[in-house]
Amino acid sequence: MKWYSMAAGAAVLVGGLAGCGGGGGGGGGGLPLLPIAATALSFSVTVNGNSATADSNGQYSAKPGDTVAVIPNTGADWTSSSAPSGSISLRNPDISSGKWSAQLVNSTTAAGVLTISAKASSNAALTKDAVFKVSAGDARNGSYKVFASNGTRQALALNFDTMSYVMTDDAGTAVSDSFSSDPTEAGTYLFKSARNTAKAINTRFRITTDTVVGSFPFQAAKVPGTYAVQPFVASRAMVTTQSALDGAYTRMGINLQAATRDSNIRQVQVANGGTMLYLCDEIGITSIAACPPVSLLTYNVTAGVAPDAWNIVNVADPQDSGTFYMASVAGKNVYLAAGTNLKAPNDSIFRIGLSESAVWPVSKASGGDTAGNWGTLDFTATTYTTLQARSDATGFGFTANLSSPSSSVLNLRVFTSPSSANYFASQDGTLSAVLGARAGPAAGYIQIGLMR
């Protein structure tokens, strides 16, 4: 049996009639040809591969992260728009004359509408719309300013509807991939990354309101092309009001060169409505209040180029300058800085300062460290206990006793056992930091935890 398209069948029929003649006389020509009516444009719709039906208003329902497909009954050209404008964007679009398909992303926490308009390629008069009601996006979606322990500031865009991320470094180079829930720890997520070649995936993160703490394979400081899993803090709740900067902060940090690392602990105080910063540059860890005048450094604080950046310049040494940021985490200020020291030898630096408090809470955190490990970090009044997983899929754990190394810096503890390498810890009930002591085997080590 031979099949013909409608157009081919019509041609055969017309040709056959013409061949039969007109029936004599001076007539001629056979039956008159009738115009072929335009075929209506229609299409089928699927959401995540399942057939979808429009509601009484002619709209289809979709959630952020859903993949929708519109398949027309004839070749079509496509346009799309969202309301409010720009609220709905597309991920992994696959658009051709025979299909429109994409994963829907709602960049807002309100519902939006996406209209997909089809126009038949062969007849511009034939048009049809597919209208999708897209529910609100996950409140955690958005961009977070990253302070990485390799000494860089980056941007992390998270989308929990599509379970995808984009990490953009300070040079504008972006890497993107997916993330998934960690089956071993509720509330922790695993970054998928081609840079991570370790046996175990320790590229993890945890998130609370406006704050992310995790580990990612950042470029090793001053070693281009080499990547290592290192911890970071990220926030989208940055302090932009200068007077809100005031406070005393126990600042822990690391200085990095390609082959060397060092640690740094200082108390800093921002005062006078955010216009002045004081730092005690004693060898011993000393508060601003107890700092000898000869060791007390004074800096002017001025607004930076970005609304959340704050420049500091030493009033006695203009070359001693830099930039810091302040994040608000659960209502507490956290001092953050990452970048390159302008003074020789131009170390890459990372700093985190937790607000000073006389209260040392019992707390439980999870986080990563500069050795590429990830684990739980539990504090009591006198102990620190950790259970960690190495990147080679082995694990370890220990408990250390804590004591106060300074009578004037209240939220700082030192490990007194069992390790021969000294570590210092600070925490405020929201974040924690453990730092290796200077001039020892743990110099330049830092671990950052988010309370769980």
C-alpha positions, 0 to 999 in steps of 0.5 A, a space after each residue: 500500500 502506498 501512502 501520500 501526504 495530503 498535498 501529494 494526494 491533492 496533486 494526483 487528484 487534480 491531475 487525474 481530473 484534468 486528464 479526463 477532459 471537459 466534456 466537449 463543446 467549447 468548454 474546457 477545463 474540468 472542475 474548479 480548484 477550491 482553496 485549501 483551508 489553513 490547518 489550525 496550529 496545535 501542540 502537546 505539552 509535557 512537564 517532566 516528561 508527563 502529559 500536561 493539561 491546561 486548567 480552565 484558564 488555559 494555563 499549565 502549572 509548573 514548579 521551578 526546576 521543572 522541564 517543560 516541552 511544547 511540541 507543535 503539529 507543524 514546524 514553528 518559530 518561537 518567542 517567550 516572555 515572562 511576567 513580571 519581566 525577567 522573573 522566569 529564565 531558562 536552563 538547558 533550552 532545546 528549541 527547534 522548529 519541532 519542539 520547545 523545551 527548557 528547564 524553568 527557573 524562577 529567580 524570585 520568591 513570588 509566582 510568575 507566568 511564562 508565555 511561550 508563543 509559537 508561529 507556524 513557519 509556513 504560515 505566519 497567520 497561524 499562532 498559539 500560546 502556551 502559558 505556564 504558571 510557575 510557582 515561587 522559587 526556593 528562598 535560598 536561591 540567589 547569589 552569595 559573596 564568597 570569601 575563600 581561604 585561598 585568599 580570593 573573593 568570588 560569587 556563588 549562585 545557588 539554585 535549589 530548584 534546579 540543584 545547580 550552582 555557578 562559582 565565579 572567581 575574581 577574574 570573572 571565570 565561571 564554573 558550573 555544575 550540579 549539587 545534591 543532598 549528602 546522604 550521610 549528613 542531613 542538611 549538607 549538600 555535595 558540589 559536583 565538580 570536574 576539579 575534584 579528583 579525590 576518592 571521596 567528595 569533600 566539596 560540601 556546603 551547608 546553608 542557613 538564612 543568607 549564609 553558606 559555609 562549605 568547601 570547594 576546589 579553589 585554585 591553590 594560592 599563587 599556583 595557577 592551574 592547581 586546585 585544592 579543596 578549601 573552606 569558604 564563607 559566603 553571605 548575601 546579607 552584607 552590612 552596608 551601613 557604616 555605623 553598624 560596623 562597630 564592635 570588637 572581633 576576634 579575628 583569625 586568619 591565614 597568610 599564603 604563599 605558593 610554598 609557605 603558610 602562616 597564621 594570624 590572630 588579632 583582636 580588632 575593634 571598629 568604633 566611632 560609628 564605623 569610622 575607625 578601626 583599632 588592631 592590637 599588634 602584640 605578639 601575645 593575643 591581647 584585647 584592644 582594652 589591654 593593648 600597650 599603646 606602642 602596639 595599638 594600630 589605628 586605621 581610618 575606615 572609609 566606604 569602598 567602591 562596592 556598597 558593602 566594602 570598607 577600606 582601611 588605611 593605617 594613619 601612621 603608615 599609608 602603605 598598610 591598607 586593605 579592605 574588609 567586609 561585614 556579614 550579618 549572620 543570625 543577627 551577629 556581625 562577622 568580619 571577613 576579608 580575602 585578597 592580596 596584601 598590598 605590602 611585600 611579600 604580597 601574601 594572599 590572605 583570608 580573615 574571619 572575625 567573630 564578635 567578642 562575647 563572654 558567652 562560650 556556648 555549647 554548640 554543634 557545627 559542620 564544616 571543612 578545612 584547608 586539609 580537604 577534610 569535612 566533618 562535625 565540630 562539637 564544642 562544650 565549655 571545656 572540650 572540642 570533639 571532631 569526626 572527620 572524613 578525609 578525601 581518601 575516604 578514610 576517617 578520623 576523630 579526636 577530643 581536645 581539651 580547651 582552655 583560655 589563652 588570654 584573660 582579655 580576649 573572651 571568645 578564644 580557646 586553645 587546645 591543650 591536648 592531645 595534639 602537640 601542635 597547638 590550635 586555637 578556636 573561636 565560636 559565637 553560636 553561629 559560626 566557628 573557626 579553628 586555626 593552627 598556631 604560628 611557627 608550628 606544623 599546623 601554621 596556615 591551617 584553618 577550619 570553618 564550621 556552620 552550626 547545625 
